Amino acid sequence: MRSPYFTHSHAAFREQVRSFLATEVLPHAPSWEGERGLPRTVWKLLGEQGYLGLLHPRSVDGGERDLFTSLVFLEELGRTGFGGLRAAISVHAYMATHYLAAVGGPELRRDYLASAVRGERVAALAITEPGAGADLSRLATTAEPDGDHFVVRGTKSMVSNGMAADFHVVAIRTAPGTDSGPRGATGLSLLVIDSDLPGVTVAPTPTLGWHSAGAATVGYEDVRVPADRLIGRANSGFYYLMRGLQLERLVAATLALGGTERCLDDTRRFLTERRLFGGALSEKQAPSHRIADLATELAAARQLVHHAAWLYEQGELPATECSMAKLYTTELECKMADASLQLQGAHGYLDSSDAARAYRDARAATIAAGPSEVMRDLIGRSVLKPQAGPGSSHLGSGDTI
Ligand SMILES: Cc1cc2nc3c(=O)[nH]c(=O)nc-3n(C[C@H](O)[C@H](O)[C@H](O)COP(=O)(O)OP(=O)(O)OC[C@H]3O[C@@H](n4cnc5c(N)ncnc54)[C@H](O)[C@@H]3O)c2cc1C
């Protein structure tokens, strides 16, 4: 189908990604779920294919491709139906390493970013803490200057890739904040911390879904980190995060789009194959209307995501549209997964079924990268601002993740 956003070369790239995922990834994905992580070999393979650096500059072996190439990759990743797999790869390629590419100095880019793009090192993004999630002003992990080092103390939770990561991009407090919250959102910085430094501890965090993302709780106890691992300027972390989170939401939305498509395909197959009361289940009006509603919402979601991506590609920071895309697609994925499980009856409820995994995995996406309530807050504020609305970016110090 013709599209204002995707060209023939995007279509060819989609075929290439789909075939790679079908042969190199999908046959092994169930065992990675059990192992709670991806093996090193697959990171290397993804790096060799260029999939870990599609947006990153050529100077670090990235592809420097347009954003819609990444959208194709992410949608196909979502279509695998493995939420943990998609989280692991996207956190590495679009979330943690984004900050190195956007504001990291030449040495950090040459060392950490280039090796991550090649799949030689695995990256994680560590923002959330046991006492601070959506409200960044409560972040309490500190980095105290000590000569040419920082001494880092604190705990990060829900770190996707935490069990596998060679380095973490960590949001830390380098100065007391001056604005709202007990500690304030100012005074935050981003620091690269190697996971093998003395004082770093990593413990697995069992989660309902996203199993192959290998979530961990990471402790930093008097960890001495060279000062040149600071990403960008000190105390500018909040500003960097607010910009980076727009890409993160767009990525989350695209993955959810792919996940919804996969779930719809699986459900359609079941409905057409399942025979009862003298015909195919798909011939009954109740499932047919339910699928019609979901397919319509999916078509609308696709336009929302692609429009937000197009604005982003124009160099705007479409905060409202990115929040709308994230909110709408991740909630739609939950709705789709719920319908899919219901419509497949006991088959869907089996622990080992694709429908059950989709149901578990979909629940993560309305929380991670900013809960739906926060998305609604941001959208509501933007829409209700005088002379504002969708199309006018909203980034303010009251923003949350
Ligand atoms: C599967 C998974 C993977 C994750 N991976 C990472 C990762 O790799 N790195 C990382 O740093 N973090 C990660 N997170 C953490 C995620 O970013 C946080 O869960 C999220 O920011 C919310 O923080 P919280 O869970 O502490 O909830 P809280 O901030 O305590 O909020 C609890 C609940 O309160 C509600 N709420 C929050 N704010 C508002 C508001 N303004 N108005 C009304 N209601 C509100 C929401 O329902 C929210 O779920 C992950 C989370 C999940 C579930």
The ligand as an SDF file (V2000), in Angstrom:
LIG
                    3D

 53 58  0  0  0  0  0  0  0  0999 V2000
    8.6230   -3.7760   32.6050 C   0  0  0  0  0  0  0  0  0  0  0  0
    9.2420   -2.4890   33.0320 C   0  0  0  0  0  0  0  0  0  0  0  0
   10.5030   -2.1400   32.5710 C   0  0  0  0  0  0  0  0  0  0  0  0
   11.1140   -0.9760   33.0090 C   0  0  0  0  0  0  0  0  0  0  0  0
   12.3790   -0.6530   32.5780 N   0  0  0  0  0  0  0  0  0  0  0  0
   12.9990    0.4300   33.0840 C   0  0  0  0  0  0  0  0  0  0  0  0
   14.3670    0.7300   32.7320 C   0  0  0  0  0  0  0  0  0  0  0  0
   14.9900    0.0430   31.9140 O   0  0  0  0  0  0  0  0  0  0  0  0
   14.9650    1.7820   33.3300 N   0  0  0  0  0  0  0  0  0  0  0  0
   14.3270    2.5770   34.2180 C   0  0  0  0  0  0  0  0  0  0  0  0
   14.9190    3.5150   34.7260 O   0  0  0  0  0  0  0  0  0  0  0  0
   13.0240    2.3390   34.5610 N   0  0  0  0  0  0  0  0  0  0  0  0
   12.3710    1.2830   34.0200 C   0  0  0  0  0  0  0  0  0  0  0  0
   11.0650    1.0130   34.3770 N   0  0  0  0  0  0  0  0  0  0  0  0
   10.4380    1.8370   35.3660 C   0  0  0  0  0  0  0  0  0  0  0  0
    9.3720    2.7740   34.8030 C   0  0  0  0  0  0  0  0  0  0  0  0
    9.9220    3.8060   34.0780 O   0  0  0  0  0  0  0  0  0  0  0  0
    8.5600    3.2290   36.0250 C   0  0  0  0  0  0  0  0  0  0  0  0
    7.8320    2.0890   36.4610 O   0  0  0  0  0  0  0  0  0  0  0  0
    7.6230    4.3600   35.7080 C   0  0  0  0  0  0  0  0  0  0  0  0
    8.3250    5.5370   35.4660 O   0  0  0  0  0  0  0  0  0  0  0  0
    6.6580    4.6080   36.8870 C   0  0  0  0  0  0  0  0  0  0  0  0
    7.3650    4.6970   38.0710 O   0  0  0  0  0  0  0  0  0  0  0  0
    6.9490    3.7820   39.3150 P   0  0  0  0  0  0  0  0  0  0  0  0
    6.7720    2.3980   38.8370 O   0  0  0  0  0  0  0  0  0  0  0  0
    7.9150    4.0330   40.3910 O   0  0  0  0  0  0  0  0  0  0  0  0
    5.5350    4.3060   39.7220 O   0  0  0  0  0  0  0  0  0  0  0  0
    5.1710    5.6130   40.5500 P   0  0  0  0  0  0  0  0  0  0  0  0
    5.8880    6.7840   40.0180 O   0  0  0  0  0  0  0  0  0  0  0  0
    5.2940    5.3160   41.9940 O   0  0  0  0  0  0  0  0  0  0  0  0
    3.6520    5.6920   40.1720 O   0  0  0  0  0  0  0  0  0  0  0  0
    2.7510    4.6370   40.5740 C   0  0  0  0  0  0  0  0  0  0  0  0
    1.5090    4.7600   39.7850 C   0  0  0  0  0  0  0  0  0  0  0  0
    0.9050    5.9870   40.1230 O   0  0  0  0  0  0  0  0  0  0  0  0
    0.2300    6.5020   39.0160 C   0  0  0  0  0  0  0  0  0  0  0  0
    0.7510    7.8430   38.7270 N   0  0  0  0  0  0  0  0  0  0  0  0
    2.0230    8.2260   38.5570 C   0  0  0  0  0  0  0  0  0  0  0  0
    2.1060    9.5250   38.2840 N   0  0  0  0  0  0  0  0  0  0  0  0
    0.8520    9.9950   38.2950 C   0  0  0  0  0  0  0  0  0  0  0  0
    0.2650   11.2630   38.0700 C   0  0  0  0  0  0  0  0  0  0  0  0
    1.0210   12.3230   37.7500 N   0  0  0  0  0  0  0  0  0  0  0  0
   -1.0820   11.3770   38.1480 N   0  0  0  0  0  0  0  0  0  0  0  0
   -1.8580   10.2990   38.4430 C   0  0  0  0  0  0  0  0  0  0  0  0
   -1.3640    9.0790   38.6570 N   0  0  0  0  0  0  0  0  0  0  0  0
   -0.0430    8.9210   38.5720 C   0  0  0  0  0  0  0  0  0  0  0  0
    0.4450    5.5380   37.8550 C   0  0  0  0  0  0  0  0  0  0  0  0
   -0.6370    4.6410   37.7980 O   0  0  0  0  0  0  0  0  0  0  0  0
    1.6870    4.8120   38.2700 C   0  0  0  0  0  0  0  0  0  0  0  0
    1.7700    3.5370   37.6640 O   0  0  0  0  0  0  0  0  0  0  0  0
   10.4270   -0.1270   33.9030 C   0  0  0  0  0  0  0  0  0  0  0  0
    9.1390   -0.4590   34.3330 C   0  0  0  0  0  0  0  0  0  0  0  0
    8.5360   -1.6170   33.8940 C   0  0  0  0  0  0  0  0  0  0  0  0
    7.1650   -1.9580   34.3780 C   0  0  0  0  0  0  0  0  0  0  0  0
  1  2  1  0
  2  3  1  0
  2 52  2  0
  3  4  2  0
  4  5  1  0
  4 50  1  0
  5  6  2  0
  6  7  1  0
  6 13  1  0
  7  8  2  0
  7  9  1  0
  9 10  1  0
 10 11  2  0
 10 12  1  0
 12 13  2  0
 13 14  1  0
 14 15  1  0
 14 50  1  0
 15 16  1  0
 16 17  1  0
 16 18  1  0
 18 19  1  0
 18 20  1  0
 20 21  1  0
 20 22  1  0
 22 23  1  0
 23 24  1  0
 24 25  2  0
 24 26  1  0
 24 27  1  0
 27 28  1  0
 28 29  2  0
 28 30  1  0
 28 31  1  0
 31 32  1  0
 32 33  1  0
 33 34  1  0
 33 48  1  0
 34 35  1  0
 35 36  1  0
 35 46  1  0
 36 37  1  0
 36 45  1  0
 37 38  2  0
 38 39  1  0
 39 40  1  0
 39 45  2  0
 40 41  1  0
 40 42  2  0
 42 43  1  0
 43 44  2  0
 44 45  1  0
 46 47  1  0
 46 48  1  0
 48 49  1  0
 50 51  2  0
 51 52  1  0
 52 53  1  0
M  END
$$$$
